[in-house]
Amino acid sequence: MKAKLFSLLLLPSLSWAVPNISDGKLLHDESCAKCHHTPYQSLGWNEMTNRTELRYMIEACSDHFQLEWNAQDVEDTEEFLNTEFFLFD
């Protein structure tokens, strides 16, 4: 019984498993583009070289500007930026 209940609790998180590039673009356009412009423009310091660094910088900006983004927002934005600009993988 406990295993079934636990499985049901995980169901909402499973819908977040796949990044949504459209949502990432919207989040980028509403928040990131204010500083970085479109197409992506580096601010010249600490340029990212892989997806881990990209995610870290998105999280850092989200925290700094108090965007209250959840993990899905960060993942969507990371996927958008990587697909459109960085092409790390």
C-alpha positions in Angstrom: 0.0 0.0 0.0 2.8 2.4 0.9 4.5 1.8 -2.4 1.4 2.6 -4.4 0.9 5.8 -2.4 4.5 6.8 -3.0 4.1 6.1 -6.7 1.1 8.4 -6.9 3.0 11.1 -5.2 5.7 10.9 -7.9 3.2 11.3 -10.8 3.1 15.1 -10.9 6.9 15.2 -11.1 7.0 12.8 -14.0 5.1 15.4 -16.2 8.1 17.7 -15.6 10.6 15.1 -17.0 10.9 16.5 -20.5 12.2 20.1 -21.0 9.9 22.4 -22.9 11.8 24.6 -25.3 8.8 26.9 -26.0 8.5 27.6 -22.2 12.3 28.1 -22.1 12.1 30.7 -24.9 9.2 32.5 -23.1 11.2 32.6 -19.8 14.3 33.8 -21.6 12.5 36.5 -23.5 10.7 37.8 -20.4 13.7 37.7 -18.0 17.1 36.9 -19.5 16.9 39.0 -22.6 16.7 42.2 -20.4 20.4 41.8 -19.8 21.6 39.4 -22.5 19.5 40.5 -25.4 18.5 38.2 -28.3 20.3 36.5 -29.9 22.2 35.6 -26.7 24.9 38.0 -25.9 27.6 37.2 -23.4 28.3 39.9 -20.8 32.0 39.0 -21.3 32.8 37.3 -18.0 32.8 33.7 -16.9 31.6 32.3 -20.3 30.0 28.9 -20.0 31.7 25.9 -21.6 29.2 23.0 -20.8 25.6 22.4 -19.8 26.5 22.1 -16.1 27.9 25.7 -16.1 25.0 26.9 -18.2 22.5 25.5 -15.6 24.6 27.1 -12.8 24.5 30.5 -14.4 20.7 30.3 -15.0 20.2 29.3 -11.4 22.5 32.2 -10.3 20.6 34.7 -12.3 17.3 33.4 -11.2 18.4 33.7 -7.5 20.0 37.1 -8.0 17.0 38.7 -9.7 14.5 36.8 -7.4 12.7 35.3 -10.3 11.2 32.5 -8.1 11.8 29.9 -10.9 11.3 26.3 -10.1 13.5 23.4 -11.3 11.4 23.0 -14.4 11.8 26.7 -15.4 15.5 26.4 -15.1 15.5 23.1 -17.1 13.3 24.6 -19.9 15.5 27.7 -20.1 18.7 25.6 -20.2 17.3 23.5 -23.0 16.2 26.5 -25.0 19.6 28.3 -24.6 21.5 25.1 -25.4 19.4 24.3 -28.5 19.4 27.8 -29.9 22.8 29.2 -28.9 25.3 27.0 -27.1 25.0 23.5 -28.7 26.9 21.8 -25.9 25.7 18.3 -26.7 
